[in-house]
């Protein structure tokens, strides 16, 4: 697929990635790897890890430009976090090429930033950990470098936690560029960027000589940067041979399938509760309470189905060209829906337990 170079609408801000010091090939080899999360610290002994993506055997080669696709919750960020060394693989092996240098942009900027530290402290700490080829660790040089990303004057001493989302994202980009990586792992990098910075990023990525792995709902960025796509779906990873219009159709079909699965799950749980042996209802008060619980559960089920419909509608919209403000707003709405669904699922389980208790 031919990449389309973006047109820079404003000269307010530009930057570039320096030529990598080396290009290992392959950059990374995954052999029967499973990705996920270890048990929580307070989990009972013997609790197994949570596997999100399994049995991945793929190589990442020098110069590849991979767009990572998939509906929310399928494991895109889990994959990227594992390659970025934030998570350890659950099983299997990840073998890094000699001299691999990763530049990681986390979806939540504070995953890689310290809210109480200022930009200069972030740069000084990186310099103490090791200087990339051609970079200086002198404080004045670090200040000058921050200035190229519009961090100057008092801003170099401003705590990160008080910055806007766009400023945090720009600081992460600054840190990545300074590290002179040969593999870029970018997880939703444009969520908080203004139009000029988004276009500057797209131009810089097109000139980058290393490898790019990009997760983004920004279809124009994917189209301009990536020439191949991996689809994270149903617990695995496979090549996606279609274009981004085909991907939008795939998301719509996935939304329909997810709604049907949710309906089937709720129906099965209802049948299990209904078929469970229980004693006759003792009096009218309990009967009235049981009716109320069942009515509340039915309303909650409809609310969950409505939220799922809204969620997949947003995911479909996010795969179309949108402005920076629209992307940010839809991202916030999607996060709120996921939070609401988690709360409603807990409430549904509680209602189910109360119904079961009333029927005993």
C-alpha positions as CSV (number, residue, x, y, z in Angstrom):
1,X,0.0,0.0,0.0
2,X,1.5,3.4,-1.0
3,X,1.8,5.9,1.8
4,X,0.4,9.3,1.2
5,X,2.5,12.2,2.5
6,X,0.4,14.7,4.6
7,X,0.3,18.4,3.7
8,X,1.6,20.6,6.5
9,X,-1.0,23.3,7.0
10,X,1.0,25.4,9.4
11,X,4.7,26.0,10.0
12,X,4.2,26.7,13.7
13,X,5.8,23.4,14.7
14,X,8.0,20.8,12.9
15,X,10.5,18.2,14.1
16,X,12.3,15.2,12.7
17,X,13.6,11.8,13.9
18,X,17.4,11.5,13.5
19,X,18.7,8.7,11.5
20,X,19.0,5.6,13.8
21,X,22.5,4.6,14.9
22,X,21.8,1.1,13.7
23,X,19.0,-1.0,12.2
24,X,19.0,-4.6,13.6
25,X,17.2,-7.0,11.3
26,X,14.9,-8.5,12.5
27,X,14.2,-5.9,15.1
28,X,12.2,-8.3,17.1
29,X,11.1,-12.0,16.8
30,X,8.1,-13.4,18.7
31,X,7.8,-17.1,19.0
32,X,4.5,-18.7,20.3
33,X,4.2,-15.6,22.6
34,X,1.2,-15.0,24.8
35,X,0.4,-11.4,26.0
36,X,-1.6,-10.4,29.0
37,X,-1.5,-9.4,32.6
38,X,-0.2,-11.2,35.7
39,X,-2.5,-11.8,38.7
40,X,-3.1,-8.8,41.0
41,X,-1.0,-8.7,44.1
42,X,-3.9,-9.5,46.4
43,X,-5.2,-12.3,44.2
44,X,-5.4,-15.8,45.8
45,X,-2.4,-18.0,45.4
46,X,-2.5,-20.0,42.2
47,X,-4.6,-17.4,40.3
48,X,-3.6,-17.7,36.6
49,X,-2.6,-14.7,34.6
50,X,-5.1,-13.1,32.2
51,X,-4.2,-13.9,28.6
52,X,-5.4,-11.4,26.0
53,X,-3.5,-12.3,22.9
54,X,-2.0,-15.8,22.4
55,X,0.2,-17.9,20.2
56,X,1.9,-15.1,18.3
57,X,4.8,-16.1,16.1
58,X,5.8,-13.1,14.0
59,X,8.9,-11.0,13.2
60,X,9.3,-7.2,13.1
61,X,11.7,-6.3,10.4
62,X,13.9,-3.2,9.8
63,X,11.9,-0.5,7.9
64,X,8.5,-2.1,8.4
65,X,5.6,0.4,9.0
66,X,2.9,-1.6,10.7
67,X,-0.6,-0.3,11.6
68,X,-2.1,-2.3,14.5
69,X,-5.9,-2.6,14.1
70,X,-8.6,-4.1,16.3
71,X,-11.7,-3.2,18.3
72,X,-11.1,-1.8,21.8
73,X,-10.3,-4.4,24.4
74,X,-8.9,-6.9,21.9
75,X,-5.2,-6.4,23.0
76,X,-3.6,-3.7,20.9
77,X,-2.2,-1.8,23.9
78,X,-1.3,-5.1,25.6
79,X,0.8,-6.1,22.6
80,X,2.5,-2.7,22.4
81,X,3.2,-2.6,26.2
82,X,4.8,-6.0,26.1
83,X,7.1,-5.1,23.2
84,X,7.9,-1.9,25.1
85,X,9.0,-4.0,28.1
86,X,6.3,-2.5,30.3
87,X,4.8,-6.0,30.6
88,X,6.5,-9.4,30.5
89,X,5.1,-12.0,28.0
90,X,2.9,-14.5,29.8
91,X,4.6,-17.3,27.9
92,X,6.7,-17.9,24.7
93,X,9.7,-15.7,23.8
94,X,10.4,-12.2,22.5
95,X,13.9,-12.0,21.1
96,X,15.2,-8.5,20.5
97,X,17.7,-7.6,17.7
98,X,21.1,-6.5,18.9
99,X,21.1,-2.7,19.4
100,X,17.3,-2.4,19.5
101,X,16.3,1.1,20.8
102,X,12.6,1.6,21.5
103,X,10.8,4.9,21.5
104,X,7.5,4.3,23.3
105,X,4.5,6.6,23.2
106,X,1.9,5.3,25.7
107,X,-1.8,5.9,25.3
108,X,-1.9,7.5,28.8
109,X,1.1,9.9,28.8
110,X,1.5,9.6,32.5
111,X,2.5,6.0,32.1
112,X,5.9,7.3,30.9
113,X,5.9,10.7,32.7
114,X,6.2,11.6,36.3
115,X,3.6,14.2,37.3
116,X,5.7,15.9,40.0
117,X,8.8,16.3,37.8
118,X,9.3,19.0,35.2
119,X,10.4,18.6,31.6
120,X,14.1,19.4,32.4
121,X,14.1,16.8,35.1
122,X,12.8,14.2,32.7
123,X,15.5,15.0,30.2
124,X,18.3,15.1,32.9
125,X,17.1,11.7,34.2
126,X,17.2,10.2,30.6
127,X,20.7,11.6,30.1
128,X,22.0,10.0,33.3
129,X,20.6,6.6,32.1
130,X,22.7,6.8,29.0
131,X,23.5,9.1,26.1
132,X,22.3,8.2,22.6
133,X,24.8,8.6,19.8
134,X,25.3,12.3,18.9
135,X,23.4,13.7,21.9
136,X,24.7,15.8,24.7
137,X,23.7,15.5,28.4
138,X,24.7,19.1,29.3
139,X,21.8,21.0,31.0
140,X,22.0,23.9,28.6
141,X,21.9,21.5,25.6
142,X,18.9,19.7,27.1
143,X,17.2,23.1,27.6
144,X,17.9,23.9,24.0
145,X,16.5,20.6,22.8
146,X,13.3,21.2,24.9
147,X,13.0,24.5,23.2
148,X,12.7,22.9,19.8
149,X,9.5,21.3,21.1
150,X,8.2,24.6,22.4
151,X,9.3,24.1,26.0
152,X,11.1,27.2,26.9
153,X,11.4,29.8,29.7
154,X,9.4,28.8,32.8
155,X,7.8,25.8,31.1
156,X,11.0,23.7,31.5
157,X,10.4,23.9,35.3
158,X,6.6,23.4,35.2
159,X,5.4,20.1,36.9
160,X,4.1,17.7,34.2
161,X,1.0,17.1,36.3
162,X,-0.2,20.7,35.7
163,X,0.2,20.5,31.9
164,X,-2.5,20.1,29.3
165,X,-2.9,16.8,27.5
166,X,-1.3,18.3,24.4
167,X,1.7,19.5,26.3
168,X,2.3,16.1,27.9
169,X,2.0,14.4,24.5
170,X,4.5,16.9,23.0
171,X,6.9,16.2,25.9
172,X,6.7,12.5,25.3
173,X,7.5,13.1,21.6
174,X,10.5,15.3,22.6
175,X,11.8,12.5,24.8
176,X,11.4,9.9,22.1
177,X,13.2,12.0,19.5
178,X,16.1,12.7,21.9
179,X,16.5,8.9,22.5
180,X,17.2,8.4,18.8
181,X,15.2,5.1,18.5
182,X,15.2,2.6,15.7
183,X,11.8,1.2,16.7
184,X,8.8,3.5,17.4
185,X,5.9,2.1,19.3
186,X,3.1,4.6,19.2
187,X,-0.2,4.0,21.0
188,X,-2.8,6.6,20.1
189,X,-0.2,9.4,19.8
190,X,-2.6,12.0,18.4
191,X,-5.4,11.9,21.0
192,X,-4.3,15.3,22.6
193,X,-2.4,16.9,19.7
194,X,-3.5,20.0,17.8
195,X,-3.7,19.9,14.1
196,X,-0.2,21.4,13.4
197,X,1.5,18.9,15.8
198,X,-0.4,16.0,14.3
199,X,0.7,16.9,10.8
200,X,4.3,17.5,12.0
201,X,4.2,14.0,13.5
202,X,2.9,12.5,10.3
203,X,5.7,14.2,8.3
204,X,8.4,13.1,10.8
205,X,7.1,9.5,10.7
206,X,7.2,9.5,6.9
207,X,10.9,10.6,7.0
208,X,11.8,8.1,9.8
209,X,14.2,5.4,8.6
210,X,13.5,2.9,11.3
211,X,10.5,0.7,12.1
212,X,7.1,2.0,13.1
213,X,4.3,0.1,14.9
214,X,1.3,2.4,15.2
215,X,-2.0,2.0,17.1
216,X,-4.4,4.8,16.2
217,X,-8.0,5.6,15.5
218,X,-6.8,8.4,13.3
219,X,-7.4,6.9,9.9
220,X,-5.6,9.7,8.0
221,X,-2.5,9.1,10.1
222,X,-2.6,5.3,9.5
223,X,-3.1,5.9,5.8
224,X,-0.2,8.3,5.5
225,X,2.3,6.3,7.6
226,X,1.6,2.6,7.4
227,X,2.0,0.2,4.4
228,X,0.8,-2.9,6.1
229,X,-1.7,-3.8,8.9
230,X,-1.9,-6.4,11.7
231,X,-5.4,-7.2,13.1
232,X,-5.6,-8.1,16.8
233,X,-8.8,-10.1,17.0
234,X,-10.3,-13.0,18.9
235,X,-7.2,-13.7,20.9
236,X,-4.7,-13.7,18.1
237,X,-2.9,-11.5,15.5
238,X,-3.2,-11.9,11.7
239,X,-2.4,-9.8,8.6
240,X,-5.2,-7.5,7.5
241,X,-5.2,-7.5,3.7
242,X,-7.9,-5.0,3.1
243,X,-7.8,-1.2,3.2
244,X,-9.1,1.1,5.9
245,X,-12.5,1.2,4.3
246,X,-12.6,-2.6,4.6
247,X,-11.6,-2.1,8.2
248,X,-14.5,0.2,8.9
249,X,-16.9,-2.5,7.6
250,X,-15.1,-5.1,9.8
251,X,-15.7,-2.9,12.9
252,X,-19.4,-2.6,12.0
253,X,-19.7,-6.4,11.7
254,X,-17.8,-6.8,15.0
255,X,-20.2,-4.4,16.7
256,X,-23.1,-6.5,15.5
257,X,-21.5,-9.7,16.7
258,X,-20.6,-8.3,20.1
259,X,-24.2,-7.1,20.7
260,X,-25.5,-10.6,19.8
261,X,-23.0,-12.2,22.2
262,X,-24.0,-9.9,25.0
263,X,-27.7,-10.7,24.5
264,X,-26.9,-14.4,24.5
265,X,-24.8,-14.1,27.7
266,X,-27.5,-12.2,29.5
267,X,-30.1,-14.7,28.3
268,X,-28.0,-17.7,29.5
269,X,-27.4,-16.1,32.9
270,X,-31.1,-15.5,33.3
271,X,-31.9,-19.2,32.4
272,X,-29.3,-20.4,34.9
273,X,-30.9,-18.3,37.6
274,X,-34.4,-19.3,36.6
275,X,-33.6,-23.0,36.5
276,X,-31.8,-23.1,39.9
277,X,-33.8,-25.0,42.5
278,X,-35.4,-22.8,45.1
279,X,-38.1,-22.9,47.8
280,X,-41.5,-21.5,47.2
281,X,-41.9,-17.7,47.8
282,X,-43.0,-17.3,51.4
283,X,-45.1,-14.1,51.3
284,X,-46.2,-11.2,49.1
285,X,-43.5,-8.8,50.4
286,X,-40.8,-11.1,49.0
287,X,-42.7,-11.5,45.8
288,X,-43.0,-7.7,45.4
289,X,-39.3,-7.3,46.1
290,X,-38.4,-10.1,43.6
291,X,-40.5,-8.3,40.9
292,X,-38.6,-5.1,41.6
293,X,-35.2,-6.8,41.4
294,X,-36.2,-8.4,38.1
295,X,-37.5,-5.1,36.7
296,X,-34.3,-3.3,37.7
297,X,-32.2,-6.1,36.1
298,X,-34.2,-5.9,32.9
299,X,-33.7,-2.1,32.7
300,X,-30.0,-2.5,33.4
301,X,-29.7,-5.1,30.6
302,X,-31.2,-2.6,28.1
303,X,-28.9,0.1,29.3
304,X,-25.9,-2.2,28.8
305,X,-27.1,-3.1,25.3
306,X,-27.5,0.6,24.5
307,X,-24.0,1.4,25.7
308,X,-22.6,-1.4,23.6
309,X,-24.3,0.0,20.6
310,X,-23.0,3.5,21.3
311,X,-19.5,2.1,21.9
312,X,-19.3,0.4,18.6
313,X,-20.7,3.3,16.8
314,X,-18.0,5.5,18.2
315,X,-15.3,3.0,17.3
316,X,-16.7,3.0,13.7
317,X,-16.6,6.9,13.7
318,X,-13.0,6.9,15.0
319,X,-11.9,5.0,11.9
320,X,-13.0,7.9,9.7
321,X,-11.1,11.2,9.2
322,X,-11.8,13.5,12.2
323,X,-10.5,16.8,13.6
324,X,-8.2,16.7,16.6
325,X,-11.0,18.1,18.8
326,X,-13.4,15.4,17.6
327,X,-10.9,12.7,18.2
328,X,-10.3,13.9,21.7
329,X,-14.0,14.2,22.5
330,X,-14.8,10.7,21.1
331,X,-11.9,9.2,23.0
332,X,-13.2,10.7,26.3
333,X,-16.7,9.4,25.5
334,X,-15.4,5.9,24.7
335,X,-13.5,5.8,28.0
336,X,-16.6,6.9,29.9
337,X,-18.7,4.2,28.2
338,X,-16.2,1.5,29.2
339,X,-16.2,2.8,32.8
340,X,-20.0,2.8,32.8
341,X,-20.2,-0.8,31.4
342,X,-17.8,-2.1,34.1
343,X,-20.0,-0.5,36.8
344,X,-23.2,-1.9,35.3
345,X,-21.8,-5.4,34.9
346,X,-21.0,-5.4,38.7
347,X,-24.5,-4.1,39.5
348,X,-26.0,-6.8,37.2
349,X,-24.1,-9.5,39.1
350,X,-25.2,-8.1,42.4
351,X,-28.8,-8.0,41.3
352,X,-28.5,-11.6,40.1
353,X,-27.2,-12.7,43.5
354,X,-30.1,-10.9,45.2
355,X,-32.7,-12.4,42.9
356,X,-31.2,-15.9,43.6
357,X,-31.3,-15.2,47.4
358,X,-35.0,-14.1,47.2
359,X,-36.0,-17.2,45.3
360,X,-34.4,-19.6,47.8
